Each structure stands twice: as structure tokens, then as C-alpha cells.
Amino acid sequence: MKFIKLLSYTKPILFWMIALALLFEVLLHSFLNELPLKFLAHSTGPIHRLGQYSKKDVVPKEHIAIIGDSNVYGFGPWLYDNSWSMGQPAFATHHLLHNSLGKDLIAYGFPGYGPFGYTLSAVAEYNMINGSLIWSKFPEPHQILIVFYEGNDLINNLHEVQHRGLQIDNFSQENFKQQIERLIKDESAELESGFSFTDHIACWNITHGLLKNYLNKFSRESDNIIDPIKDEIFNQIPENQGKPNEPENIALVSGKKISLGYLEGPALHLTNNEINLSLEITKQSFNYIKKKFPQSQIDVVYLSAALSLYDFNNSKLRPAPLKLDIQRETSRDRIFSQHEIEIKNMYLRRAVEAISEEIKIGFIDTTNSMSKIANNYRLHGPRDPIHLNRKGYETF
């Protein structure tokens, strides 16, 4: 009898839970971009793009898309300090451009991805929203800004294709080109088919994210939901990197010597062959975006790494160590001169500009303007020294 009585309560409870979920979903379709950052930060994927408050409407009629890695997402001290805000604070480039230009922007920022990953993922998310039965048609962006970050985009490209079975040391340039063409075709199809029904539902996405992150909060000391991702960055820092035998990465900022700590540079640990292979991946990835959005104005925005921007006044310079083959290779880790860094930075800037010209898209190089500001202001850290701080994003 008790079980039957309990069952009689279950039906109305389920009914009202479903009714409330449907009501919540309907409301979110109109007000998703009104959510405070504290709740938006728990969302993921296409729903997170629709919830961004750098636009007037949930599904904008005309907008600018920014595509890239964690620098496009907005990683850095400015985000970490605001991640629990009950308001809608600016912390990244898309917010600053929205506020200054009065235009709608959507940021497709994928932390840890290279051009291969972030271009294919951005297109897949756009197509999911545009083809969804429960969301309005999503117009193509009238302008696309692809942020190429010299600090790790090239190594991330190589890791991504290695993860999908390519052994980069076994290919000639021509064979590698054909393999990347095939891989882009296969990976884009897999991404497009990888979304489930729940990925379309804003109510589920946010509720699931809230529950998951709050449950995880009890297993760690920090209350900051960005910290788990940020910790992955700092866990890569070798123990001796924080306390070198001699001072390293000492920049001259506004006439004062400042230790910038753990920094990234312009693909310093990669060989010329590895760089050329990754640039081929980059070219095909950018071309993929161009083919998918033929009516959009597309520009590549070059973002130099910290080691390319500051005056280090003859300091010893050590970029973040890396492993290309994580299974077999020891870390590549050595000191470089500022002259070596300047040469590699200029080479990459010219190479990415040449790629942009070849596939007929625009190219914007922010290096010189940011370097001038870096003479007087610190643009990275001090928390999370590899990402831009507030002054850095405002300068960029």
C-alpha cells in the first residue's frame, strides 16, 4: 500500500518537473543572453555561444564571429577574477568590441585547440544551431576574425593530427597535404554527427553543467569553476621552472625589471620541418572556413606570444617546454636569445601572412602595436603568465 501511495505522488511530481523544464526552455530561448556570467560559465558548446552577452539577441541577425583558442574564450586573470559574477562583466575581446563598436559578436573559443581543431569545431557548432529544429535560423557571420596565436597553435595542430593517427615524421610535404585533406573531411563529418538531442536544449545544458560543476566543487578546495582548466596549464610547469638557477624571462617594463615567469614563444622548440607541416594544417584549416562561409569577410588576426612582445634587455629567455611525441619524447627545453626569438617571430608572421594572401583572406598583425604598449605595461599575468590580462585584452 505504501508503494502504491508513493507512486501516486510520483506522477504529479514528474508532470510538474517536465512542465517547469519546458517553461524554463521557452524562457531561455528569449533570455539566454541575459544570464549572468556565474550561470553562463556552466554552459558548453553551441548553447554557450548563444548565451554570450556580447550581442543583443540570443540568435543575432547580423554578427561578427571570432574563432580561436583560449585567447578567444578570454582566459586570463580578468576572467578568473569575474568567473562568479552575478553581472555580465567584460573579460575578453568580443565584449570589448561589442561595447566599442555596438555590433553583435560571438566568440568560438576552444582552449587547448590549434587551427585544425578550432576551425572545424566552430563550423560544426554553427551548423548544429543553424540546422536545429528548436532554434531560429542562424545567419552566416558577415565577418570572421580567426585569431592565430603563435605561442601554441602550431604544436597543438601537430598534437591533434597525431591523436587521429598521423605520424608526422613519416610523410613528405605532398603526402602530408593529401592526408590533411582527408582528415579534415573525416573529422568534420564526425563532429557534425556527434551532437546529441540534449545539445540543442538550453535547459538541460545549463542544469547539467551546474550540477556537474557544483558536485565537483566539493572534491577540490577552490570555488572558481575556471580553476580546473587553469590548473592543467600550471601543472605543466616543471618544478625548476619557477626557481631557475639564474634569473630568466626578465623584461624591462616602464624602466623596471620584471620577472614574467612561465612564458610561451613563437614555436621555438619545433623544427623547421615540423613548423612547415603545421603551417600546411593551418592553411587548409583557414581554407576550410573560407569554403564554408563564402559570403563572409574573413581576416586572420596574428597574436604574438609574450616572448615576442617585451624588451628583455639581454635576459636569458626560456619558453615553456613541450613534447611533440608525449609517449616517447623527453621535454624540449632550452634557453634562447632574444635575437633568435625575433627571427622566428618574423618568420611566422610572414608565413601566416603568405597563407592569408594565398587563399585570399585578410591579415591583421597586432605585434608592433602590442609591443609598443608592452614597453610601458605588463600585458600578461601575473596570475596565469601565458594569457593576456585586462590591459593585454584591451590592447589587443
MOLIN-V583586 format. One record per residue. N is the residue number from 1. OMEGA is omega in degrees with one decimal (none if undefined). Layout:
# MOLIN-V583586
n->N omega->OMEGA
n->N omega->OMEGA
This chain:
# MOLIN-V583586
n->1 omega->-179.5
n->2 omega->179.9
n->3 omega->179.5
n->4 omega->178.9
n->5 omega->178.3
n->6 omega->179.5
n->7 omega->179.6
n->8 omega->176.8
n->9 omega->-174.3
n->10 omega->-176.4
n->11 omega->178.2
n->12 omega->177.9
n->13 omega->178.5
n->14 omega->179.4
n->15 omega->-177.4
n->16 omega->175.6
n->17 omega->179.2
n->18 omega->-179.9
n->19 omega->179.3
n->20 omega->178.4
n->21 omega->178.0
n->22 omega->178.0
n->23 omega->178.7
n->24 omega->-179.9
n->25 omega->179.3
n->26 omega->179.8
n->27 omega->-179.0
n->28 omega->179.1
n->29 omega->178.9
n->30 omega->-171.4
n->31 omega->-177.0
n->32 omega->-179.4
n->33 omega->175.6
n->34 omega->-178.4
n->35 omega->173.7
n->36 omega->-178.1
n->37 omega->-178.3
n->38 omega->179.2
n->39 omega->179.4
n->40 omega->-177.8
n->41 omega->179.7
n->42 omega->-179.1
n->43 omega->-178.2
n->44 omega->171.0
n->45 omega->-177.6
n->46 omega->179.1
n->47 omega->177.5
n->48 omega->178.7
n->49 omega->-179.5
n->50 omega->-178.1
n->51 omega->-178.8
n->52 omega->-175.7
n->53 omega->174.1
n->54 omega->179.7
n->55 omega->-175.6
n->56 omega->-177.2
n->57 omega->178.1
n->58 omega->174.1
n->59 omega->-174.6
n->60 omega->178.3
n->61 omega->177.7
n->62 omega->-175.1
n->63 omega->172.9
n->64 omega->176.8
n->65 omega->173.8
n->66 omega->-174.9
n->67 omega->178.3
n->68 omega->-175.8
n->69 omega->-177.2
n->70 omega->176.9
n->71 omega->175.4
n->72 omega->175.8
n->73 omega->179.7
n->74 omega->-179.8
n->75 omega->179.1
n->76 omega->-176.3
n->77 omega->-178.3
n->78 omega->176.8
n->79 omega->-175.8
n->80 omega->-179.4
n->81 omega->-175.7
n->82 omega->-169.0
n->83 omega->177.7
n->84 omega->-177.1
n->85 omega->174.0
n->86 omega->174.0
n->87 omega->177.9
n->88 omega->-175.6
n->89 omega->171.0
n->90 omega->175.4
n->91 omega->-175.8
n->92 omega->-174.8
n->93 omega->-176.9
n->94 omega->176.3
n->95 omega->-178.1
n->96 omega->179.1
n->97 omega->177.6
n->98 omega->-178.4
n->99 omega->-175.8
n->100 omega->-177.1
n->101 omega->-176.5
n->102 omega->180.0
n->103 omega->178.6
n->104 omega->179.0
n->105 omega->172.0
n->106 omega->-179.2
n->107 omega->173.6
n->108 omega->-178.7
n->109 omega->-176.7
n->110 omega->-178.8
n->111 omega->176.6
n->112 omega->-178.4
n->113 omega->169.5
n->114 omega->179.4
n->115 omega->177.4
n->116 omega->-176.3
n->117 omega->-173.6
n->118 omega->176.4
n->119 omega->-179.9
n->120 omega->-179.4
n->121 omega->179.1
n->122 omega->179.2
n->123 omega->-179.9
n->124 omega->179.5
n->125 omega->177.2
n->126 omega->-178.4
n->127 omega->178.5
n->128 omega->179.9
n->129 omega->-176.6
n->130 omega->-179.1
n->131 omega->-177.0
n->132 omega->178.5
n->133 omega->-175.4
n->134 omega->176.9
n->135 omega->178.4
n->136 omega->176.1
n->137 omega->-173.4
n->138 omega->-178.8
n->139 omega->176.8
n->140 omega->176.9
n->141 omega->179.4
n->142 omega->174.4
n->143 omega->177.6
n->144 omega->174.6
n->145 omega->177.0
n->146 omega->-178.0
n->147 omega->176.3
n->148 omega->-179.3
n->149 omega->-174.6
n->150 omega->-174.8
n->151 omega->-178.8
n->152 omega->-179.9
n->153 omega->-176.2
n->154 omega->178.3
n->155 omega->178.2
n->156 omega->173.5
n->157 omega->-176.7
n->158 omega->176.9
n->159 omega->-177.2
n->160 omega->179.7
n->161 omega->174.0
n->162 omega->-179.8
n->163 omega->-179.8
n->164 omega->168.7
n->165 omega->179.8
n->166 omega->174.0
n->167 omega->-168.7
n->168 omega->-178.9
n->169 omega->-177.7
n->170 omega->-174.4
n->171 omega->165.9
n->172 omega->-178.7
n->173 omega->-177.1
n->174 omega->177.6
n->175 omega->179.6
n->176 omega->178.8
n->177 omega->179.6
n->178 omega->179.3
n->179 omega->179.1
n->180 omega->176.1
n->181 omega->178.9
n->182 omega->-177.3
n->183 omega->177.7
n->184 omega->178.6
n->185 omega->-178.4
n->186 omega->-176.3
n->187 omega->179.0
n->188 omega->177.9
n->189 omega->179.3
n->190 omega->178.7
n->191 omega->-178.2
n->192 omega->-177.7
n->193 omega->-173.7
n->194 omega->-179.4
n->195 omega->176.9
n->196 omega->-179.9
n->197 omega->-178.1
n->198 omega->178.0
n->199 omega->178.8
n->200 omega->-168.9
n->201 omega->-177.5
n->202 omega->-179.5
n->203 omega->179.7
n->204 omega->-176.8
n->205 omega->-176.8
n->206 omega->-179.7
n->207 omega->178.7
n->208 omega->178.7
n->209 omega->178.4
n->210 omega->-178.1
n->211 omega->-178.7
n->212 omega->-176.5
n->213 omega->178.7
n->214 omega->175.6
n->215 omega->178.2
n->216 omega->-177.8
n->217 omega->-177.6
n->218 omega->-179.2
n->219 omega->177.8
n->220 omega->-175.4
n->221 omega->-173.3
n->222 omega->174.0
n->223 omega->-175.6
n->224 omega->-175.1
n->225 omega->177.6
n->226 omega->-173.7
n->227 omega->-179.1
n->228 omega->178.4
n->229 omega->-179.3
n->230 omega->-179.2
n->231 omega->178.5
n->232 omega->178.5
n->233 omega->-174.2
n->234 omega->176.7
n->235 omega->178.7
n->236 omega->-177.1
n->237 omega->177.8
n->238 omega->-178.4
n->239 omega->-178.3
n->240 omega->179.9
n->241 omega->-179.3
n->242 omega->-177.9
n->243 omega->-180.0
n->244 omega->178.5
n->245 omega->176.3
n->246 omega->-179.2
n->247 omega->179.1
n->248 omega->177.5
n->249 omega->178.7
n->250 omega->-177.5
n->251 omega->175.0
n->252 omega->-177.4
n->253 omega->-178.5
n->254 omega->176.8
n->255 omega->-179.3
n->256 omega->176.4
n->257 omega->-177.6
n->258 omega->175.2
n->259 omega->-177.8
n->260 omega->175.0
n->261 omega->-172.5
n->262 omega->-173.6
n->263 omega->173.9
n->264 omega->-179.3
n->265 omega->-176.6
n->266 omega->176.0
n->267 omega->-172.6
n->268 omega->-175.8
n->269 omega->-178.7
n->270 omega->175.5
n->271 omega->178.9
n->272 omega->179.3
n->273 omega->178.7
n->274 omega->177.7
n->275 omega->-178.7
n->276 omega->177.3
n->277 omega->-179.8
n->278 omega->175.6
n->279 omega->175.2
n->280 omega->175.4
n->281 omega->179.9
n->282 omega->-179.4
n->283 omega->-179.2
n->284 omega->178.2
n->285 omega->177.2
n->286 omega->179.5
n->287 omega->176.7
n->288 omega->177.6
n->289 omega->-178.7
n->290 omega->-179.8
n->291 omega->-178.7
n->292 omega->-178.9
n->293 omega->-174.2
n->294 omega->-178.2
n->295 omega->-175.9
n->296 omega->169.7
n->297 omega->-175.4
n->298 omega->177.5
n->299 omega->171.7
n->300 omega->178.0
n->301 omega->-176.5
n->302 omega->177.4
n->303 omega->178.6
n->304 omega->177.4
n->305 omega->-174.9
n->306 omega->-177.7
n->307 omega->178.9
n->308 omega->-170.3
n->309 omega->-172.4
n->310 omega->170.7
n->311 omega->-175.2
n->312 omega->168.7
n->313 omega->176.7
n->314 omega->175.4
n->315 omega->171.0
n->316 omega->-174.7
n->317 omega->-178.8
n->318 omega->176.1
n->319 omega->177.7
n->320 omega->177.9
n->321 omega->179.2
n->322 omega->172.0
n->323 omega->174.3
n->324 omega->174.3
n->325 omega->-173.5
n->326 omega->-176.8
n->327 omega->-169.3
n->328 omega->-169.4
n->329 omega->170.3
n->330 omega->-176.4
n->331 omega->171.5
n->332 omega->-171.5
n->333 omega->176.4
n->334 omega->-179.8
n->335 omega->177.4
n->336 omega->173.8
n->337 omega->178.3
n->338 omega->178.2
n->339 omega->177.8
n->340 omega->-178.9
n->341 omega->179.4
n->342 omega->179.5
n->343 omega->-178.6
n->344 omega->177.7
n->345 omega->-179.9
n->346 omega->178.8
n->347 omega->-178.3
n->348 omega->178.6
n->349 omega->179.1
n->350 omega->-179.3
n->351 omega->179.9
n->352 omega->175.5
n->353 omega->179.1
n->354 omega->176.7
n->355 omega->-179.5
n->356 omega->179.4
n->357 omega->-177.6
n->358 omega->-178.6
n->359 omega->172.3
n->360 omega->169.7
n->361 omega->-176.0
n->362 omega->179.4
n->363 omega->179.1
n->364 omega->-178.9
n->365 omega->-177.5
n->366 omega->-169.5
n->367 omega->-174.8
n->368 omega->-178.9
n->369 omega->179.2
n->370 omega->179.7
n->371 omega->177.5
n->372 omega->179.2
n->373 omega->-179.0
n->374 omega->174.7
n->375 omega->-174.9
n->376 omega->-177.0
n->377 omega->173.0
n->378 omega->-176.0
n->379 omega->-178.9
n->380 omega->174.8
n->381 omega->2.9
n->382 omega->170.5
n->383 omega->-178.2
n->384 omega->-173.7
n->385 omega->-179.5
n->386 omega->178.1
n->387 omega->179.2
n->388 omega->170.4
n->389 omega->-177.0
n->390 omega->179.2
n->391 omega->178.7
n->392 omega->179.0
n->393 omega->178.6
n->394 omega->177.6
n->395 omega->-178.5
n->396 omega->none
